[in-house]
Amino acid sequence: MKLSRRTSWFLVAFGVWSVIIWTTFVKNLWADSAHQAFTNGDHSHPTAFFWIHLALAVTSFVLGVLVGLVGVRGLRAREQ
């Protein structure tokens, strides 16, 4: 199956967007300005909030990378 150029570029853009958004999210989660991710701001004592949101971010990051790779493969297939 070949993807259109437009669809392939959309998938690549979605992958890049996901990497940027979820990397920023994890940085903000680690900074924890609301004191929800760590007990008393101590990074050696993460809360369930931290683990759930980290799992969400990692999963979304991986899926974003995979979607982006599908887009790249679609672009490469159009060149051949």
C-alpha positions in Angstrom: 0.0 0.0 0.0 1.3 3.4 -0.9 0.4 6.6 1.0 -0.2 9.9 -0.7 2.5 12.5 -0.3 0.0 14.7 1.7 -0.8 11.8 4.1 2.8 10.9 4.5 3.8 14.5 5.4 0.9 14.7 7.8 2.2 11.5 9.6 5.7 12.9 9.7 4.4 16.2 11.1 2.3 14.4 13.7 5.4 12.4 14.8 7.5 15.5 15.2 4.7 17.2 17.1 4.4 14.2 19.4 8.1 14.1 20.2 8.1 17.9 21.0 4.9 17.8 23.1 5.7 14.7 25.1 9.3 15.7 25.8 8.1 19.0 27.1 5.5 17.3 29.2 8.0 15.0 30.9 10.3 18.0 31.6 7.4 19.8 33.2 6.4 16.7 35.1 9.9 16.4 36.4 9.9 20.1 37.4 6.6 19.5 39.3 5.6 23.1 40.2 2.3 21.8 41.7 3.9 19.3 44.0 1.8 16.4 42.8 4.4 14.2 41.2 6.8 13.8 44.2 6.2 13.6 47.9 7.3 16.8 49.5 9.2 17.7 46.3 11.6 14.9 46.9 12.5 13.3 43.6 13.4 10.0 45.3 9.7 9.5 46.3 7.5 9.7 43.1 3.7 9.4 43.5 1.2 7.4 41.5 0.4 10.7 39.7 4.0 10.7 38.4 4.0 7.1 37.3 0.7 7.3 35.5 1.6 10.4 33.7 5.1 9.1 32.8 3.5 5.9 31.4 1.1 8.1 29.3 4.0 10.3 28.0 6.3 7.4 27.2 3.5 5.5 25.4 2.4 8.6 23.4 6.1 9.4 22.6 6.7 5.9 21.2 3.4 5.9 19.2 4.3 9.3 17.8 7.7 8.1 16.7 6.2 5.0 15.1 3.6 7.1 13.3 6.3 9.5 12.1 8.3 6.5 10.8 5.3 5.3 8.8 5.1 8.7 7.2 8.8 8.7 6.4 8.4 5.2 4.8 5.5 6.5 2.8 7.6 9.4 1.5 10.4 7.1 0.6 8.0 4.7 -1.2 6.7 7.6 -3.3 10.3 8.4 -4.5 10.8 5.0 -5.9 
